[in-house]
């Protein structure tokens, strides 16, 4: 399939502009909660419990990120994301544990790729771009999600790379005016990525 990054970004902007309130409400709760977790980690570090703080911070940030991804999946489907969606992986701890495992595996494997040679790291970073969506939307296991994403992207890897490159450029531009543009460019980019996921893995889209 042809990936038109500009068209996906335009569509994402239209979606965000038309339903900005529920999206930014959920995004704000996500951001505030992540900040609160980081503050807790700093407090624990200050009382010489840095390892505990780092562990809590890492796990909670991953779970909250998964919850936000779940909310964006709903948003792109045309459903209304709810604040409770951000905490969805805390409710289903089986899914939450698998999501943490998948995220840790992805980070370790990608880091090894960058450490050994830059190209494998870039390849895997792009290849795993759909893994979170596949786990949350399709219920795949951690390794199945990673490999299904990688094998799918591998078929047209350069197109997906260009798509990711466009998103990076858009957010670099968004960061120029004191970072204020990121308030718009980051949501648009994430919505565009989610739209692309649905078009690749769901014929209904």
C-alpha positions as CSV (number, residue, x, y, z in Angstrom):
1,X,0.0,0.0,0.0
2,X,1.1,3.6,-0.6
3,X,1.6,5.6,2.5
4,X,0.7,9.3,2.1
5,X,2.0,11.0,5.2
6,X,0.8,14.4,4.3
7,X,-2.8,13.1,3.7
8,X,-2.8,11.2,7.0
9,X,-1.6,14.4,8.8
10,X,-4.3,16.5,7.2
11,X,-7.0,13.9,8.1
12,X,-5.6,13.8,11.7
13,X,-5.7,17.6,11.9
14,X,-9.4,17.5,10.8
15,X,-10.2,14.9,13.4
16,X,-8.4,16.7,16.2
17,X,-10.0,20.1,15.3
18,X,-13.4,18.6,15.2
19,X,-13.1,16.6,18.5
20,X,-10.4,18.4,20.4
21,X,-12.1,18.6,23.8
22,X,-12.2,14.8,24.6
23,X,-8.8,14.2,23.2
24,X,-7.1,17.0,25.1
25,X,-9.0,16.1,28.3
26,X,-7.6,12.6,28.2
27,X,-4.1,13.8,27.1
28,X,-4.1,16.3,30.0
29,X,-4.9,13.7,32.6
30,X,-2.3,11.4,31.1
31,X,0.4,14.2,31.2
32,X,-0.5,15.2,34.8
33,X,-0.4,11.6,36.1
34,X,3.0,11.0,34.4
35,X,4.3,14.1,36.1
36,X,2.9,13.0,39.4
37,X,4.7,9.7,39.1
38,X,8.0,11.4,38.2
39,X,7.6,13.6,41.3
40,X,7.0,10.5,43.5
41,X,10.1,8.9,42.0
42,X,12.2,12.0,42.8
43,X,10.9,12.0,46.4
44,X,11.8,8.3,46.8
45,X,15.3,9.1,45.4
46,X,15.7,11.9,47.9
47,X,15.1,9.4,50.8
48,X,17.6,6.9,49.3
49,X,14.9,4.7,47.7
50,X,16.0,5.5,44.2
51,X,15.8,1.9,42.8
52,X,12.2,1.6,44.1
53,X,11.3,5.0,42.7
54,X,12.9,4.2,39.3
55,X,11.0,0.8,39.1
56,X,7.7,2.4,40.0
57,X,8.2,5.3,37.6
58,X,9.2,3.0,34.7
59,X,6.3,0.5,35.2
60,X,3.7,3.2,35.8
61,X,4.8,5.3,32.9
62,X,4.6,2.3,30.5
63,X,1.1,1.4,31.8
64,X,-0.1,5.0,31.5
65,X,1.4,5.2,28.0
66,X,-0.5,2.0,27.1
67,X,-3.7,3.5,28.5
68,X,-3.3,6.6,26.4
69,X,-2.6,4.5,23.3
70,X,-5.9,2.7,24.0
71,X,-7.7,6.0,24.3
72,X,-6.3,7.2,20.9
73,X,-7.4,3.9,19.3
74,X,-10.9,4.7,20.5
75,X,-10.6,8.3,19.2
76,X,-9.6,7.2,15.7
77,X,-12.4,4.6,15.7
78,X,-14.8,7.5,16.2
79,X,-15.5,6.7,19.8
80,X,-15.2,9.1,22.7
81,X,-12.1,8.5,24.7
82,X,-12.7,8.6,28.5
83,X,-10.4,9.6,31.3
84,X,-10.6,6.1,32.8
85,X,-9.0,4.7,29.6
86,X,-5.7,6.1,30.7
87,X,-5.8,3.7,33.6
88,X,-7.2,0.7,31.6
89,X,-4.0,-1.4,32.0
90,X,-4.1,-1.0,35.8
91,X,-7.6,-2.6,35.8
92,X,-6.5,-5.6,33.6
93,X,-3.2,-6.5,35.2
94,X,-2.7,-9.5,33.0
95,X,-2.7,-7.3,29.9
96,X,-0.8,-4.7,31.9
97,X,2.0,-7.1,32.8
98,X,2.3,-8.3,29.1
99,X,2.4,-4.7,27.9
100,X,5.2,-3.9,30.3
101,X,7.1,-7.0,29.1
102,X,6.6,-6.1,25.5
103,X,7.8,-2.5,26.0
104,X,10.9,-3.7,27.9
105,X,11.7,-6.3,25.3
106,X,11.3,-3.7,22.5
107,X,13.5,-1.2,24.3
108,X,16.2,-3.8,25.0
109,X,16.3,-5.3,21.5
110,X,16.3,-1.9,19.9
111,X,19.0,-0.6,22.2
112,X,21.1,-3.6,21.3
113,X,20.6,-2.9,17.7
114,X,21.8,0.7,18.1
115,X,24.7,-0.4,20.3
116,X,26.0,-3.0,17.9
117,X,25.4,-1.1,14.7
118,X,23.2,2.0,14.0
119,X,21.3,0.5,11.1
120,X,19.7,-2.4,13.0
121,X,18.6,0.0,15.6
122,X,16.9,2.2,13.1
123,X,15.4,-0.8,11.3
124,X,13.9,-2.2,14.6
125,X,12.7,1.2,15.8
126,X,10.6,1.5,12.6
127,X,9.7,-2.2,12.5
128,X,8.2,-2.2,16.0
129,X,6.0,0.9,15.4
130,X,2.7,-1.0,15.5
131,X,3.5,-3.4,18.4
132,X,1.6,-1.4,21.1
133,X,-1.5,-1.1,18.9
134,X,-1.4,-4.8,18.0
135,X,-1.3,-5.9,21.7
136,X,-4.0,-3.5,22.8
137,X,-6.3,-3.9,19.8
138,X,-5.7,-7.5,18.7
139,X,-4.7,-9.1,22.0
140,X,-1.4,-10.5,20.7
141,X,1.3,-11.7,23.1
142,X,4.3,-9.5,23.6
143,X,6.5,-11.4,21.1
144,X,3.7,-11.9,18.6
145,X,3.0,-8.1,18.6
146,X,6.6,-7.3,18.1
147,X,7.1,-9.8,15.3
148,X,3.8,-9.1,13.6
149,X,4.7,-5.4,13.4
150,X,8.2,-6.1,12.2
151,X,7.3,-8.5,9.5
152,X,4.5,-6.3,8.2
153,X,6.7,-3.2,8.2
154,X,9.6,-5.1,6.6
155,X,7.6,-5.6,3.4
156,X,7.7,-1.9,2.7
157,X,10.2,-0.7,5.3
158,X,11.4,2.4,3.5
159,X,7.9,3.8,3.0
160,X,7.3,3.4,6.8
161,X,10.7,5.0,7.5
162,X,9.8,8.0,5.3
163,X,6.4,8.3,7.2
164,X,8.2,8.3,10.6
165,X,10.8,10.8,9.2
166,X,7.9,13.1,8.2
167,X,6.5,12.9,11.7
168,X,9.9,13.7,13.2
169,X,10.3,16.8,10.9
170,X,6.8,18.0,11.7
171,X,7.5,17.8,15.4
172,X,10.9,19.5,15.1
173,X,9.1,22.4,13.4
174,X,6.5,22.3,16.1
175,X,9.3,22.6,18.8
176,X,10.8,25.7,17.2
177,X,8.4,28.3,18.8
178,X,9.5,27.5,22.4
179,X,8.0,24.0,22.0
180,X,4.4,25.4,22.0
181,X,3.7,23.9,18.6
182,X,4.2,20.4,20.0
183,X,0.8,20.8,21.7
184,X,-0.7,20.4,18.2
185,X,2.0,18.5,16.3
186,X,2.4,15.6,18.8
187,X,-1.3,14.7,18.9
188,X,-1.7,15.0,15.2
189,X,1.4,12.7,14.7
190,X,0.0,10.1,17.1
191,X,-3.4,10.2,15.5
192,X,-1.8,9.8,12.1
193,X,0.2,6.8,13.3
194,X,-2.9,5.2,14.7
195,X,-4.8,5.8,11.5
196,X,-2.0,4.2,9.6
197,X,-2.2,1.2,11.9
198,X,-5.9,0.7,11.2
199,X,-5.4,1.0,7.5
200,X,-2.7,-1.7,7.6
201,X,-4.3,-4.1,9.9
202,X,-8.1,-3.4,9.7
203,X,-9.9,-3.6,6.4
204,X,-12.8,-1.5,7.8
205,X,-10.5,1.5,7.7
